[in-house]
Amino acid sequence: MTPDSTGRIRTDIAHNARVWNYWLGGKDNYPVDRAVGDEIVAMYPSIGEVARADRAFLGRAVTYLAGEAGVRQFLDIGTGLPTADNTHEVAQRVAPDARVVYVDNDPIVLTHARALLTGSPEGVTEYIDADAHRPERILEAVRPVLDLDRPVAVMMLGILNFVLDTDEARSIVRTLMAAVPSGSHLVLTHPTLELGGEGNAEAMEFWNRNATPPITARSRAEFASFLDGLEVLAPGIVSCASWRFAAATEVAQFGAVARKP
């Protein structure tokens, strides 16, 4: 969210969390978000499919991690507005004692998260107000909730695309993954102009003129660089729609899950 100098929520400019909510069929958005969202759909009609595929990928990845991989701690950075099958709901269905920390720096997300993101009695569900550009602050804030000596699944779905400098984005990932032990996992999705997404270029330019925060696409090679030093799990770097699922169509959003050796 973009607050003004008094900290009030801006409703005169579209914001990614609310527009994404609109594309997913939610009601936590304003006319400006719907107007920009509709313009993007007109330019890039498959954006709604991207949003839904990204959400479904989250469900499959968290189910695997909480189940087969035995992960009990999740750090979800850039959570966005609550919707169906949030990380803690998926994880705690599989493992009721799972501990989940959501990170965002959006006041409207904070308000909704505190009201709606309540987990199982056996587990822990917390929200911290922090910026993905400051990974050290995130790590400091989560220490009272997560044991960083035990494996953690670091979830960064559709968030690094708002870090425009690729070197900075790599540094953020390295800082986070350096702080967690062997057996931890990194879960990423990221928009691309590959995988049939060439038509998204115009839509992203429109977004950057009319909404906040600004966004960038990345190539497969750039996306792969975020996974350096990690063991990328099968099926590798694919359209998030196709990760461990026989999708009828791909979407222009890379997805991958990788394990820290």
LINMO-V100000 format. One record per pair of residues at least 24 apart in sequence whose C-alpha atoms are under 10 Angstrom apart, sorted by the first residue. I is the first residue (numbers start at 1). J is the second residue. D is the distance in whole Angstrom. If there is no record, write none. Layout:
i->I j->J d->D
i->I j->J d->D
This chain:
i->1 j->80 d->10
i->1 j->104 d->10
i->1 j->105 d->7
i->1 j->106 d->5
i->1 j->107 d->6
i->1 j->108 d->7
i->1 j->109 d->8
i->1 j->212 d->8
i->1 j->213 d->8
i->2 j->105 d->9
i->2 j->106 d->7
i->2 j->107 d->9
i->2 j->108 d->10
i->2 j->211 d->10
i->2 j->212 d->7
i->2 j->213 d->8
i->3 j->106 d->8
i->3 j->107 d->8
i->3 j->108 d->10
i->7 j->107 d->9
i->8 j->107 d->8
i->8 j->108 d->10
i->9 j->106 d->9
i->9 j->107 d->7
i->9 j->108 d->7
i->10 j->108 d->10
i->12 j->211 d->10
i->13 j->210 d->7
i->13 j->211 d->6
i->13 j->212 d->7
i->14 j->207 d->9
i->14 j->210 d->7
i->14 j->211 d->5
i->14 j->212 d->6
i->14 j->213 d->9
i->15 j->106 d->10
i->15 j->207 d->9
i->15 j->210 d->9
i->15 j->211 d->6
i->15 j->212 d->5
i->15 j->213 d->7
i->15 j->214 d->10
i->16 j->80 d->8
i->16 j->81 d->10
i->16 j->162 d->10
i->16 j->207 d->9
i->16 j->211 d->7
i->16 j->212 d->6
i->16 j->213 d->7
i->16 j->214 d->9
i->16 j->215 d->9
i->17 j->78 d->9
i->17 j->79 d->9
i->17 j->80 d->5
i->17 j->81 d->6
i->17 j->82 d->10
i->17 j->106 d->8
i->17 j->108 d->9
i->17 j->109 d->8
i->17 j->212 d->10
i->17 j->213 d->10
i->18 j->80 d->8
i->18 j->81 d->7
i->18 j->108 d->9
i->18 j->109 d->9
i->19 j->81 d->10
i->19 j->211 d->9
i->20 j->47 d->9
i->20 j->48 d->9
i->20 j->51 d->7
i->20 j->52 d->10
i->20 j->80 d->8
i->20 j->81 d->8
i->21 j->51 d->9
i->21 j->80 d->8
i->21 j->81 d->7
i->21 j->82 d->8
i->21 j->83 d->8
i->22 j->48 d->9
i->22 j->51 d->10
i->23 j->47 d->8
i->23 j->48 d->5
i->23 j->49 d->9
i->23 j->50 d->9
i->23 j->51 d->7
i->23 j->52 d->8
i->24 j->48 d->7
i->24 j->49 d->9
i->24 j->50 d->10
i->24 j->51 d->6
i->24 j->52 d->6
i->24 j->55 d->9
i->24 j->83 d->8
i->24 j->84 d->9
i->25 j->52 d->10
i->25 j->83 d->9
i->26 j->81 d->9
i->26 j->82 d->9
i->26 j->83 d->7
i->26 j->84 d->10
i->27 j->83 d->10
i->28 j->81 d->8
i->28 j->82 d->9
i->28 j->83 d->10
i->28 j->108 d->9
i->28 j->109 d->10
i->28 j->112 d->9
i->29 j->81 d->10
i->29 j->108 d->10
i->32 j->210 d->10
i->32 j->211 d->9
i->33 j->210 d->10
i->33 j->211 d->8
i->36 j->206 d->9
i->36 j->207 d->8
i->36 j->210 d->7
i->36 j->211 d->8
i->37 j->203 d->10
i->37 j->207 d->9
i->37 j->211 d->10
i->39 j->203 d->8
i->39 j->206 d->8
i->39 j->207 d->9
i->40 j->200 d->9
i->40 j->202 d->9
i->40 j->203 d->5
i->40 j->204 d->8
i->40 j->205 d->10
i->40 j->206 d->8
i->40 j->207 d->8
i->41 j->200 d->10
i->41 j->203 d->8
i->42 j->203 d->9
i->43 j->199 d->8
i->43 j->200 d->8
i->43 j->201 d->9
i->43 j->202 d->7
i->43 j->203 d->6
i->43 j->204 d->10
i->43 j->206 d->9
i->44 j->197 d->9
i->44 j->198 d->9
i->44 j->199 d->6
i->44 j->200 d->6
i->44 j->201 d->9
i->44 j->202 d->8
i->44 j->203 d->6
i->44 j->204 d->9
i->45 j->199 d->9
i->45 j->200 d->9
i->45 j->203 d->10
i->46 j->197 d->9
i->46 j->199 d->10
i->46 j->200 d->9
i->46 j->251 d->8
i->46 j->252 d->9
i->47 j->197 d->10
i->47 j->200 d->9
i->47 j->203 d->10
i->47 j->251 d->8
i->47 j->252 d->9
i->47 j->253 d->10
i->48 j->251 d->10
i->49 j->241 d->9
i->49 j->249 d->9
i->49 j->250 d->9
i->49 j->251 d->7
i->49 j->252 d->10
i->50 j->191 d->9
i->50 j->239 d->10
i->50 j->240 d->9
i->50 j->241 d->8
i->50 j->250 d->9
i->50 j->251 d->6
i->50 j->252 d->7
i->50 j->253 d->7
i->51 j->158 d->10
i->51 j->251 d->9
i->51 j->253 d->9
i->52 j->241 d->9
i->52 j->251 d->10
i->53 j->239 d->9
i->53 j->240 d->6
i->53 j->241 d->5
i->53 j->242 d->9
i->53 j->243 d->10
i->53 j->247 d->9
i->53 j->250 d->9
i->53 j->251 d->7
i->53 j->252 d->10
i->53 j->253 d->9
i->53 j->255 d->10
i->54 j->157 d->8
i->54 j->158 d->8
i->54 j->188 d->10
i->54 j->189 d->7
i->54 j->190 d->9
i->54 j->239 d->9
i->54 j->240 d->6
i->54 j->241 d->7
i->54 j->251 d->9
i->54 j->253 d->8
i->54 j->254 d->9
i->54 j->255 d->8
i->55 j->83 d->9
i->55 j->84 d->9
i->55 j->85 d->8
i->55 j->86 d->9
i->55 j->87 d->10
i->55 j->157 d->9
i->55 j->240 d->9
i->55 j->241 d->9
i->56 j->85 d->9
i->56 j->240 d->8
i->56 j->241 d->8
i->56 j->243 d->10
i->56 j->245 d->10
i->57 j->157 d->9
i->57 j->187 d->10
i->57 j->188 d->10
i->57 j->189 d->9
i->57 j->239 d->10
i->57 j->240 d->6
i->57 j->241 d->6
i->57 j->242 d->8
i->57 j->243 d->7
i->57 j->244 d->9
i->57 j->245 d->9
i->57 j->255 d->8
i->57 j->256 d->9
i->58 j->85 d->9
i->58 j->86 d->8
i->58 j->87 d->7
i->58 j->90 d->9
i->58 j->155 d->9
i->58 j->156 d->10
i->58 j->157 d->8
i->58 j->187 d->8
i->58 j->188 d->9
i->58 j->189 d->9
i->58 j->240 d->9
i->58 j->255 d->10
i->59 j->84 d->10
i->59 j->85 d->7
i->59 j->86 d->8
i->59 j->87 d->7
i->59 j->89 d->9
i->59 j->90 d->6
i->59 j->91 d->9
i->60 j->90 d->9
i->60 j->243 d->8
i->60 j->244 d->8
i->60 j->245 d->9
i->61 j->87 d->10
i->61 j->90 d->10
i->61 j->91 d->10
i->61 j->153 d->10
i->61 j->155 d->10
i->61 j->187 d->8
i->61 j->188 d->10
i->61 j->243 d->8
i->61 j->244 d->9
i->61 j->255 d->10
i->61 j->256 d->9
i->61 j->257 d->7
i->62 j->86 d->10
i->62 j->87 d->7
i->62 j->88 d->9
i->62 j->89 d->10
i->62 j->90 d->6
i->62 j->91 d->6
i->62 j->92 d->10
i->62 j->94 d->9
i->62 j->153 d->9
i->62 j->155 d->9
i->62 j->187 d->9
i->62 j->257 d->10
i->63 j->87 d->9
i->63 j->90 d->6
i->63 j->91 d->6
i->63 j->92 d->9
i->63 j->93 d->9
i->63 j->94 d->7
i->63 j->95 d->9
i->64 j->90 d->10
i->64 j->91 d->9
i->64 j->94 d->9
i->64 j->244 d->10
i->65 j->91 d->8
i->65 j->94 d->9
i->65 j->95 d->10
i->65 j->152 d->10
i->65 j->153 d->8
i->65 j->184 d->10
i->65 j->185 d->8
i->65 j->187 d->10
i->65 j->257 d->9
i->66 j->90 d->8
i->66 j->91 d->6
i->66 j->92 d->8
i->66 j->93 d->9
i->66 j->94 d->6
i->66 j->95 d->6
i->66 j->96 d->10
i->66 j->98 d->8
i->66 j->153 d->9
i->67 j->91 d->8
i->67 j->93 d->10
i->67 j->94 d->6
i->67 j->95 d->7
i->68 j->94 d->10
i->69 j->183 d->9
i->69 j->184 d->10
i->69 j->185 d->9
i->69 j->259 d->10
i->70 j->94 d->10
i->70 j->95 d->9
i->70 j->98 d->10
i->70 j->151 d->9
i->70 j->183 d->10
i->71 j->95 d->9
i->71 j->98 d->8
i->71 j->99 d->10
i->71 j->150 d->9
i->71 j->151 d->6
i->71 j->152 d->7
i->71 j->153 d->7
i->71 j->183 d->8
i->71 j->184 d->8
i->71 j->185 d->9
i->72 j->96 d->9
i->72 j->97 d->7
i->72 j->98 d->5
i->72 j->99 d->6
i->72 j->100 d->8
i->72 j->123 d->9
i->72 j->146 d->10
i->72 j->150 d->9
i->72 j->151 d->8
i->72 j->152 d->7
i->72 j->153 d->8
i->73 j->97 d->9
i->73 j->98 d->6
i->73 j->99 d->5
i->73 j->100 d->6
i->73 j->101 d->8
i->73 j->123 d->10
i->73 j->124 d->9
i->73 j->145 d->9
i->73 j->146 d->7
i->73 j->147 d->8
i->73 j->148 d->9
i->73 j->150 d->8
i->73 j->151 d->7
i->73 j->152 d->5
i->73 j->153 d->6
i->73 j->154 d->9
i->73 j->184 d->9
i->74 j->98 d->8
i->74 j->99 d->6
i->74 j->100 d->5
i->74 j->101 d->6
i->74 j->102 d->8
i->74 j->125 d->10
i->74 j->146 d->8
i->74 j->151 d->9
i->74 j->152 d->6
i->74 j->153 d->5
i->74 j->154 d->6
i->74 j->155 d->7
i->74 j->184 d->10
i->74 j->185 d->9
i->74 j->186 d->10
i->75 j->99 d->9
i->75 j->100 d->6
i->75 j->101 d->5
i->75 j->102 d->6
i->75 j->103 d->7
i->75 j->126 d->10
i->75 j->127 d->10
i->75 j->138 d->10
i->75 j->139 d->10
i->75 j->142 d->8
i->75 j->146 d->8
i->75 j->152 d->7
i->75 j->153 d->6
i->75 j->154 d->5
i->75 j->155 d->6
i->75 j->156 d->9
i->75 j->186 d->10
i->76 j->100 d->7
i->76 j->101 d->6
i->76 j->102 d->5
i->76 j->103 d->6
i->76 j->104 d->9
i->76 j->127 d->9
i->76 j->153 d->8
i->76 j->154 d->6
i->76 j->155 d->5
i->76 j->156 d->6
i->76 j->157 d->8
i->76 j->187 d->9
i->77 j->101 d->8
i->77 j->102 d->6
i->77 j->103 d->5
i->77 j->104 d->6
i->77 j->105 d->10
i->77 j->127 d->10
i->77 j->128 d->10
i->77 j->130 d->9
i->77 j->131 d->9
i->77 j->132 d->7
i->77 j->135 d->10
i->77 j->138 d->9
i->77 j->154 d->8
i->77 j->155 d->6
i->77 j->156 d->5
i->77 j->157 d->8
i->77 j->158 d->10
i->77 j->159 d->8
i->77 j->160 d->10
i->78 j->102 d->7
i->78 j->103 d->6
i->78 j->104 d->5
i->78 j->105 d->8
i->78 j->106 d->9
i->78 j->109 d->10
i->78 j->130 d->9
i->78 j->131 d->8
i->78 j->132 d->7
i->78 j->155 d->8
i->78 j->156 d->7
i->78 j->157 d->7
i->78 j->158 d->8
i->78 j->159 d->6
i->78 j->160 d->9
i->79 j->103 d->6
i->79 j->104 d->6
i->79 j->105 d->10
i->79 j->106 d->10
i->79 j->109 d->8
i->79 j->110 d->10
i->79 j->113 d->9
i->79 j->127 d->9
i->79 j->155 d->9
i->79 j->156 d->8
i->79 j->157 d->8
i->79 j->158 d->9
i->79 j->159 d->9
i->80 j->104 d->7
i->80 j->105 d->9
i->80 j->106 d->8
i->80 j->108 d->9
i->80 j->109 d->6
i->80 j->110 d->9
i->80 j->112 d->10
i->80 j->113 d->9
i->80 j->157 d->10
i->80 j->158 d->10
i->80 j->159 d->10
i->81 j->106 d->9
i->81 j->108 d->8
i->81 j->109 d->5
i->81 j->110 d->8
i->81 j->111 d->9
i->81 j->112 d->7
i->81 j->113 d->7
i->81 j->116 d->10
i->82 j->109 d->8
i->82 j->110 d->10
i->82 j->112 d->7
i->82 j->113 d->6
i->82 j->114 d->10
i->82 j->115 d->10
i->82 j->116 d->7
i->82 j->117 d->7
i->83 j->116 d->9
i->83 j->117 d->10
i->86 j->117 d->8
i->87 j->117 d->10
i->87 j->125 d->10
i->87 j->155 d->9
i->88 j->117 d->8
i->88 j->118 d->8
i->88 j->119 d->6
i->88 j->120 d->9
i->88 j->123 d->9
i->88 j->124 d->9
i->88 j->125 d->7
i->88 j->126 d->9
i->89 j->117 d->9
i->89 j->118 d->9
i->89 j->119 d->7
i->89 j->120 d->8
i->89 j->125 d->10
i->91 j->119 d->10
i->91 j->120 d->10
i->91 j->123 d->10
i->92 j->119 d->7
i->92 j->120 d->7
i->92 j->121 d->10
i->92 j->122 d->9
i->92 j->123 d->7
i->92 j->124 d->9
i->92 j->125 d->10
i->93 j->119 d->10
i->93 j->120 d->9
i->95 j->120 d->10
i->95 j->122 d->9
i->95 j->123 d->8
i->96 j->120 d->6
i->96 j->121 d->8
i->96 j->122 d->6
i->96 j->123 d->6
i->96 j->124 d->9
i->97 j->121 d->8
i->97 j->122 d->5
i->97 j->123 d->4
i->97 j->124 d->7
i->98 j->122 d->8
i->98 j->123 d->5
i->98 j->124 d->7
i->98 j->125 d->8
i->99 j->123 d->5
i->99 j->124 d->4
i->99 j->125 d->6
i->99 j->126 d->8
i->99 j->145 d->8
i->99 j->146 d->7
i->99 j->147 d->10
i->99 j->152 d->9
i->100 j->124 d->6
i->100 j->125 d->5
i->100 j->126 d->6
i->100 j->127 d->8
i->100 j->142 d->10
i->100 j->145 d->8
i->100 j->146 d->8
i->100 j->152 d->10
i->100 j->153 d->9
i->101 j->125 d->6
i->101 j->126 d->5
i->101 j->127 d->6
i->101 j->128 d->7
i->101 j->141 d->10
i->101 j->142 d->7
i->101 j->145 d->8
i->101 j->146 d->8
i->101 j->154 d->10
i->102 j->126 d->6
i->102 j->127 d->5
i->102 j->128 d->6
i->102 j->129 d->9
i->102 j->130 d->10
i->102 j->142 d->9
i->102 j->155 d->9
i->103 j->127 d->6
i->103 j->128 d->5
i->103 j->129 d->6
i->103 j->130 d->6
i->103 j->131 d->8
i->103 j->132 d->8
i->103 j->138 d->8
i->103 j->141 d->10
i->103 j->142 d->9
i->103 j->155 d->10
i->104 j->128 d->7
i->104 j->129 d->5
i->104 j->130 d->6
i->104 j->131 d->6
i->104 j->132 d->8
i->104 j->138 d->10
i->105 j->129 d->5
i->105 j->130 d->5
i->105 j->131 d->5
i->105 j->132 d->8
i->106 j->130 d->9
i->106 j->131 d->9
i->132 j->156 d->9
i->132 j->159 d->8
i->132 j->160 d->8
i->132 j->162 d->9
i->132 j->163 d->8
i->132 j->169 d->9
i->132 j->172 d->8
i->132 j->173 d->10
i->133 j->160 d->9
i->133 j->162 d->10
i->133 j->163 d->7
i->133 j->168 d->8
i->133 j->169 d->8
i->133 j->171 d->10
i->133 j->172 d->7
i->134 j->172 d->8
i->134 j->175 d->10
i->135 j->171 d->9
i->135 j->172 d->6
i->135 j->173 d->8
i->135 j->174 d->9
i->135 j->175 d->7
i->135 j->176 d->6
i->136 j->172 d->9
i->136 j->175 d->7
i->136 j->176 d->8
i->136 j->179 d->9
i->138 j->176 d->9
i->139 j->175 d->9
i->139 j->176 d->7
i->139 j->179 d->8
i->139 j->180 d->10
i->147 j->180 d->9
i->148 j->179 d->7
i->148 j->180 d->5
i->148 j->181 d->7
i->148 j->184 d->10
i->149 j->179 d->9
i->149 j->180 d->7
i->149 j->181 d->6
i->149 j->182 d->9
i->149 j->184 d->10
i->150 j->180 d->7
i->150 j->181 d->6
i->150 j->182 d->8
i->150 j->183 d->8
i->150 j->184 d->8
i->151 j->180 d->7
i->151 j->181 d->6
i->151 j->182 d->7
i->151 j->183 d->5
i->151 j->184 d->4
i->151 j->185 d->8
i->151 j->259 d->10
i->151 j->260 d->9
i->152 j->177 d->9
i->152 j->179 d->10
i->152 j->180 d->7
i->152 j->181 d->8
i->152 j->182 d->9
i->152 j->183 d->8
i->152 j->184 d->5
i->152 j->185 d->6
i->152 j->186 d->9
i->152 j->260 d->10
i->153 j->177 d->10
i->153 j->180 d->9
i->153 j->183 d->9
i->153 j->184 d->6
i->153 j->185 d->5
i->153 j->186 d->6
i->153 j->187 d->7
i->153 j->257 d->9
i->153 j->258 d->10
i->153 j->259 d->9
i->153 j->260 d->10
i->154 j->180 d->9
i->154 j->184 d->8
i->154 j->185 d->6
i->154 j->186 d->5
i->154 j->187 d->6
i->154 j->188 d->9
i->154 j->257 d->10
i->154 j->258 d->10
i->155 j->185 d->8
i->155 j->186 d->6
i->155 j->187 d->5
i->155 j->188 d->6
i->155 j->189 d->9
i->155 j->257 d->9
i->156 j->186 d->8
i->156 j->187 d->6
i->156 j->188 d->5
i->156 j->189 d->7
i->156 j->190 d->9
i->157 j->186 d->10
i->157 j->187 d->7
i->157 j->188 d->5
i->157 j->189 d->5
i->157 j->190 d->7
i->157 j->191 d->10
i->157 j->254 d->10
i->157 j->255 d->8
i->157 j->256 d->10
i->158 j->188 d->7
i->158 j->189 d->5
i->158 j->190 d->5
i->158 j->191 d->7
i->158 j->215 d->10
i->158 j->253 d->9
i->158 j->254 d->9
i->158 j->255 d->10
i->159 j->188 d->9
i->159 j->189 d->8
i->159 j->190 d->7
i->159 j->191 d->10
i->159 j->215 d->9
i->160 j->188 d->9
i->160 j->189 d->8
i->160 j->190 d->7
i->160 j->191 d->9
i->160 j->215 d->9
i->160 j->216 d->9
i->160 j->217 d->9
i->160 j->218 d->10
i->160 j->223 d->10
i->160 j->226 d->10
i->161 j->189 d->9
i->161 j->190 d->6
i->161 j->191 d->7
i->161 j->192 d->9
i->161 j->213 d->10
i->161 j->214 d->9
i->161 j->215 d->6
i->161 j->216 d->5
i->161 j->217 d->6
i->161 j->218 d->8
i->162 j->190 d->10
i->162 j->212 d->9
i->162 j->213 d->7
i->162 j->214 d->6
i->162 j->215 d->5
i->162 j->216 d->7
i->162 j->217 d->9
i->163 j->213 d->9
i->163 j->214 d->8
i->163 j->215 d->7
i->163 j->216 d->8
i->164 j->213 d->10
i->164 j->214 d->8
i->164 j->215 d->7
i->164 j->216 d->6
i->164 j->217 d->9
i->164 j->218 d->10
i->165 j->216 d->9
i->166 j->216 d->10
i->166 j->218 d->9
i->166 j->222 d->8
i->166 j->223 d->9
i->166 j->225 d->9
i->166 j->226 d->9
i->167 j->222 d->10
i->167 j->225 d->10
i->167 j->226 d->10
i->169 j->225 d->10
i->169 j->226 d->8
i->170 j->222 d->9
i->170 j->223 d->9
i->170 j->225 d->7
i->170 j->226 d->6
i->170 j->227 d->9
i->170 j->228 d->9
i->171 j->226 d->9
i->172 j->226 d->9
i->173 j->225 d->10
i->173 j->226 d->7
i->173 j->227 d->8
i->173 j->228 d->10
i->174 j->226 d->8
i->174 j->227 d->9
i->174 j->228 d->9
i->174 j->229 d->9
i->177 j->227 d->10
i->177 j->229 d->10
i->177 j->230 d->9
i->177 j->259 d->10
i->177 j->260 d->8
i->178 j->260 d->9
i->180 j->260 d->9
i->181 j->260 d->7
i->181 j->261 d->9
i->182 j->230 d->10
i->182 j->259 d->8
i->182 j->260 d->5
i->182 j->261 d->5
i->183 j->258 d->10
i->183 j->259 d->6
i->183 j->260 d->5
i->183 j->261 d->6
i->184 j->230 d->10
i->184 j->258 d->9
i->184 j->259 d->6
i->184 j->260 d->5
i->184 j->261 d->8
i->185 j->230 d->8
i->185 j->231 d->9
i->185 j->232 d->9
i->185 j->233 d->10
i->185 j->257 d->7
i->185 j->258 d->5
i->185 j->259 d->4
i->185 j->260 d->6
i->185 j->261 d->9
i->186 j->226 d->9
i->186 j->227 d->8
i->186 j->230 d->8
i->186 j->231 d->10
i->186 j->232 d->9
i->186 j->256 d->8
i->186 j->257 d->6
i->186 j->258 d->5
i->186 j->259 d->6
i->186 j->260 d->8
i->187 j->227 d->10
i->187 j->232 d->10
i->187 j->255 d->8
i->187 j->256 d->6
i->187 j->257 d->5
i->187 j->258 d->7
i->187 j->259 d->9
i->188 j->223 d->9
i->188 j->226 d->9
i->188 j->227 d->9
i->188 j->237 d->10
i->188 j->240 d->9
i->188 j->253 d->10
i->188 j->254 d->8
i->188 j->255 d->6
i->188 j->256 d->5
i->188 j->257 d->7
i->188 j->258 d->9
i->189 j->223 d->9
i->189 j->237 d->10
i->189 j->238 d->10
i->189 j->239 d->9
i->189 j->240 d->7
i->189 j->253 d->6
i->189 j->254 d->5
i->189 j->255 d->4
i->189 j->256 d->7
i->189 j->257 d->9
i->190 j->216 d->9
i->190 j->217 d->7
i->190 j->218 d->7
i->190 j->219 d->9
i->190 j->220 d->10
i->190 j->223 d->7
i->190 j->239 d->9
i->190 j->240 d->9
i->190 j->252 d->9
i->190 j->253 d->5
i->190 j->254 d->5
i->190 j->255 d->7
i->190 j->256 d->9
i->191 j->215 d->9
i->191 j->216 d->8
i->191 j->217 d->5
i->191 j->218 d->7
i->191 j->219 d->9
i->191 j->220 d->10
i->191 j->223 d->9
i->191 j->239 d->9
i->191 j->240 d->10
i->191 j->251 d->9
i->191 j->252 d->6
i->191 j->253 d->4
i->191 j->254 d->6
i->191 j->255 d->9
i->192 j->216 d->8
i->192 j->217 d->5
i->192 j->218 d->5
i->192 j->219 d->6
i->192 j->220 d->8
i->192 j->222 d->10
i->192 j->223 d->9
i->192 j->239 d->10
i->192 j->251 d->9
i->192 j->252 d->6
i->192 j->253 d->6
i->192 j->254 d->7
i->193 j->217 d->6
i->193 j->218 d->7
i->193 j->219 d->7
i->193 j->220 d->9
i->193 j->252 d->7
i->193 j->253 d->9
i->194 j->218 d->8
i->194 j->219 d->7
i->194 j->220 d->8
i->194 j->239 d->10
i->194 j->251 d->9
i->194 j->252 d->6
i->194 j->253 d->8
i->194 j->254 d->9
i->195 j->219 d->10
i->195 j->220 d->9
i->195 j->238 d->9
i->195 j->239 d->7
i->195 j->250 d->7
i->195 j->251 d->7
i->195 j->252 d->5
i->195 j->253 d->8
i->195 j->254 d->8
i->196 j->250 d->8
i->196 j->251 d->7
i->196 j->252 d->6
i->196 j->253 d->10
i->197 j->250 d->10
i->197 j->251 d->8
i->197 j->252 d->5
i->197 j->253 d->8
i->198 j->252 d->9
i->199 j->252 d->10
i->200 j->252 d->9
i->217 j->252 d->10
i->217 j->253 d->9
i->218 j->253 d->10
i->218 j->254 d->9
i->219 j->254 d->9
i->220 j->254 d->8
i->223 j->254 d->8
i->223 j->255 d->9
i->223 j->256 d->9
i->224 j->254 d->10
i->224 j->256 d->9
i->227 j->256 d->9
i->227 j->257 d->9
i->227 j->258 d->7
i->227 j->259 d->9
i->227 j->260 d->9
i->228 j->258 d->10
i->228 j->260 d->10
i->229 j->258 d->9
i->229 j->259 d->9
i->229 j->260 d->7
i->229 j->261 d->8
i->230 j->257 d->9
i->230 j->258 d->6
i->230 j->259 d->6
i->230 j->260 d->5
i->230 j->261 d->6
i->231 j->257 d->9
i->231 j->258 d->5
i->231 j->259 d->5
i->231 j->260 d->6
i->231 j->261 d->7
i->232 j->256 d->7
i->232 j->257 d->6
i->232 j->258 d->4
i->232 j->259 d->6
i->232 j->260 d->9
i->233 j->257 d->6
i->233 j->258 d->5
i->233 j->259 d->7
i->234 j->258 d->9
